[in-house]
Every structure is written in structure tokens, then in C-alpha cells.
Amino acid sequence: MNAFYGGCDQKAYLWNLQTQQVEPIAQHNAPIKTVNPIPEISCVATGGWDNCFNLWDLRQARGTLASSAALPGKVYAADVKSMMIILCLANRQVLLYDSRNMAQPYRIHNPELSYQLRSVACFPDMQGFVTGSVEGKCEVAYLQPADQAKNFRFKCHVIDPVAFPVHRVVFHPIMTETIIFR
């Protein structure tokens, strides 16, 4: 079993939990904010404050860059579900990529939230995503144009007059089939 992490030393690491061995697998030119494994294609995705999002092939020699995307801002949050990659940037844009084609995003979403995005989670059925912000609000956004009327925002970490950031958005791994946003 492996764990992955990255940080201010501009590197991402693979930590083998059985042998306790740690080895660098990725390098950026600024701190790494997000590290997401993509087991379907044996890659690790890293997003950094160097305005880059990279896929690193774990089947090759460690540190082999499989694909890269230059971004219009720092990566503040990311989530990966199967082949879908969702990135929240410093300019409050949300970019959606297919991990098999990193040349350009297949969708750009401009959320209705007013402040910095801190977290993102893809729906378990990949029909949309939820973003959380530093203003104590979340936004639920659907991907299909026909479902855009279902998009909504809500306060969840606000005790007037103080707002607390939403640091993490997660779907329950077992109870996901009962979560329906209408």
C-alpha cells in the first residue's frame, strides 16, 4: 500500500507504507498543493503554485512526466475521479480535464462564490462537483447543460458575522447512492 504527498520543497513523494521507504516521484518549480493518484492509468497528478498541473507515470522511472498543463493561476484544490480531473485555481476558475487529453480543459466553470476556493469534490457518479470556499459557502454544479438549473450555493460554515473556510469536501464512500441534490 502506498501514500502520496507533496509540499513546499517542490517535490511529491511516494511512501510505501509496508517498507516505510519514501522516494521522490515529481518535481515542480514552486510548492506542490495537490497530489492525487489515478490508479486507472497508473499515474499521480500534481498541482502546484507554479501554475502547472502534471501527470507522472508510475510505470516508468520515477519522475517521468507523462503530461502537463500550463494554467492561468495557482492550483488551490483538485479532485480526480476515474478519468475526470477538476482543478480550482487562484483566479476562482474551475477547470475540468480528461486525464487522457491534457491539451486543454473540456470545460471551464466560473463559480458564483465570491472568494477563494479551498476544496473540490467530484460527485460519485461524475455528473457534477461541489466546491468549498474561504467564505464558508459551497456551490453544487452539474456538468450537463440540461442540468444547469439544478446548480445552487449554500452557507455551511457561517456563524454571523464570522465565516469559517470549507477546507475539505468529501462524499461518503458507502452512502453515496442516497445523496441526491435537487
C-alpha positions as CSV (number, residue, x, y, z in Angstrom):
1,M,0.0,0.0,0.0
2,N,1.3,3.5,-0.9
3,A,0.6,7.0,0.1
4,F,1.5,10.2,-1.8
5,Y,2.3,13.6,-0.5
6,G,3.9,16.9,-1.6
7,G,4.8,20.2,-0.2
8,C,6.9,23.3,0.0
9,D,10.1,21.6,-1.1
10,Q,8.5,21.5,-4.6
11,K,8.5,17.7,-4.7
12,A,5.9,14.9,-4.5
13,Y,6.8,11.6,-2.8
14,L,5.6,8.0,-2.9
15,W,5.6,6.5,0.6
16,N,5.5,2.7,0.7
17,L,3.6,2.0,4.0
18,Q,4.8,-1.6,4.3
19,T,8.5,-1.0,3.8
20,Q,8.5,2.6,5.1
21,Q,10.5,3.7,2.1
22,V,10.0,7.2,0.7
23,E,11.0,8.2,-2.8
24,P,10.5,11.4,-4.8
25,I,8.3,11.0,-7.9
26,A,7.6,14.5,-9.0
27,Q,9.2,18.0,-9.2
28,H,7.6,21.4,-9.6
29,N,9.1,24.9,-9.7
30,A,7.1,26.1,-6.7
31,P,5.3,24.4,-3.8
32,I,3.0,21.5,-4.6
33,K,-0.5,22.0,-3.4
34,T,-2.3,18.8,-4.6
35,V,-1.3,15.2,-5.1
36,N,-4.0,12.8,-6.5
37,P,-3.3,9.2,-7.6
38,I,-5.1,8.0,-10.7
39,P,-4.9,4.2,-10.5
40,E,-6.8,3.6,-13.8
41,I,-3.8,4.9,-15.7
42,S,-1.0,4.3,-13.1
43,C,-0.3,8.0,-12.7
44,V,-0.1,10.6,-10.0
45,A,-1.4,14.0,-10.7
46,T,0.2,17.0,-9.0
47,G,-0.9,20.7,-9.0
48,G,1.4,23.4,-7.9
49,W,1.8,27.1,-7.3
50,D,3.9,27.3,-10.4
51,N,0.7,27.4,-12.5
52,C,1.3,23.8,-13.7
53,F,-0.7,20.6,-13.4
54,N,1.3,17.4,-14.2
55,L,0.6,13.7,-14.6
56,W,3.5,11.5,-13.6
57,D,3.7,7.9,-15.0
58,L,4.4,5.4,-12.2
59,R,5.1,2.6,-14.7
60,Q,8.2,4.4,-15.9
61,A,11.3,5.5,-13.9
62,R,10.2,7.7,-11.0
63,G,9.8,11.3,-12.0
64,T,8.7,10.6,-15.6
65,L,6.4,13.3,-16.8
66,A,3.5,11.8,-18.8
67,S,1.7,15.1,-19.5
68,S,1.4,18.7,-18.3
69,A,-1.0,21.6,-18.5
70,A,0.0,25.2,-18.1
71,L,-2.7,27.0,-16.1
72,P,-3.8,30.6,-15.8
73,G,-3.3,30.5,-12.0
74,K,-2.0,28.6,-9.0
75,V,-3.8,25.3,-8.2
76,Y,-5.6,25.6,-4.8
77,A,-7.6,22.4,-4.9
78,A,-8.0,19.3,-7.1
79,D,-10.0,16.1,-7.3
80,V,-9.8,13.1,-9.6
81,K,-12.5,10.6,-10.3
82,S,-11.7,7.9,-12.8
83,M,-10.5,10.0,-15.9
84,M,-12.1,13.3,-14.8
85,I,-9.8,15.9,-13.2
86,I,-11.3,19.0,-11.5
87,L,-9.0,21.9,-10.6
88,C,-9.7,25.1,-8.6
89,L,-7.4,27.9,-9.4
90,A,-6.3,31.1,-7.6
91,N,-8.4,33.2,-10.1
92,R,-11.5,31.3,-8.9
93,Q,-11.9,29.4,-12.1
94,V,-12.7,25.7,-12.1
95,L,-11.2,23.7,-14.9
96,L,-12.3,20.2,-15.9
97,Y,-9.8,17.9,-17.8
98,D,-9.9,14.4,-19.2
99,S,-6.7,12.7,-18.0
100,R,-6.2,11.2,-21.4
101,N,-6.2,14.6,-23.1
102,M,-4.5,17.4,-21.0
103,A,-4.0,19.7,-24.0
104,Q,-6.9,21.9,-22.9
105,P,-9.8,21.7,-20.5
106,Y,-13.1,20.4,-21.8
107,R,-15.0,22.8,-19.6
108,I,-14.3,26.0,-17.7
109,H,-16.7,26.9,-14.8
110,N,-16.8,30.3,-13.1
111,P,-18.4,29.7,-9.8
112,E,-20.9,32.1,-8.2
113,L,-18.8,32.1,-5.0
114,S,-17.1,35.5,-4.3
115,Y,-13.9,34.4,-2.6
116,Q,-11.0,31.9,-2.9
117,L,-11.9,28.3,-3.5
118,R,-10.4,25.9,-1.0
119,S,-11.8,22.5,-1.8
120,V,-13.5,20.5,-4.5
121,A,-15.1,17.0,-4.8
122,C,-16.5,15.2,-7.8
123,F,-19.9,13.6,-7.5
124,P,-19.6,9.8,-7.1
125,D,-21.5,9.4,-10.4
126,M,-19.3,12.1,-12.1
127,Q,-22.4,14.2,-13.1
128,G,-21.0,17.3,-11.3
129,F,-18.9,18.6,-8.4
130,V,-19.0,20.6,-5.2
131,T,-16.6,23.4,-4.4
132,G,-16.0,25.0,-0.9
133,S,-14.6,28.4,-0.3
134,V,-13.0,30.5,2.4
135,E,-16.3,32.4,2.8
136,G,-17.9,29.4,4.5
137,K,-20.0,28.6,1.4
138,C,-20.3,25.6,-1.0
139,E,-21.5,25.5,-4.6
140,V,-23.0,22.4,-6.2
141,A,-22.5,22.5,-10.0
142,Y,-23.7,20.0,-12.6
143,L,-21.8,19.3,-15.8
144,Q,-24.6,18.7,-18.3
145,P,-26.2,21.9,-19.8
146,A,-29.7,20.5,-19.2
147,D,-28.9,20.2,-15.5
148,Q,-27.6,23.7,-15.0
149,A,-30.9,24.8,-13.4
150,K,-30.0,22.5,-10.5
151,N,-26.9,24.4,-9.6
152,F,-27.0,26.0,-6.2
153,R,-25.0,27.6,-3.3
154,F,-25.4,27.4,0.4
155,K,-23.8,28.6,3.6
156,C,-22.4,25.9,5.8
157,H,-19.6,27.3,8.0
158,V,-21.0,30.7,8.8
159,I,-21.9,31.9,12.3
160,D,-22.8,35.6,11.7
161,P,-20.7,37.6,11.5
162,V,-17.8,35.1,11.2
163,A,-17.3,32.8,8.2
164,F,-15.1,29.8,8.5
165,P,-13.4,28.2,5.4
166,V,-14.6,25.0,4.0
167,H,-11.2,23.1,3.9
168,R,-12.5,19.8,2.6
169,V,-15.5,18.5,0.7
170,V,-15.9,14.7,0.7
171,F,-18.6,12.3,-0.3
172,H,-19.2,9.3,2.0
173,P,-17.8,6.2,0.3
174,I,-20.7,3.9,1.2
175,M,-23.8,6.2,1.4
176,T,-23.2,8.0,-1.9
177,E,-26.2,6.4,-3.6
178,T,-28.5,8.1,-1.2
179,I,-27.1,11.6,-1.7
180,I,-29.2,13.4,-4.2
181,F,-29.1,17.2,-4.8
182,R,-32.4,18.6,-6.1
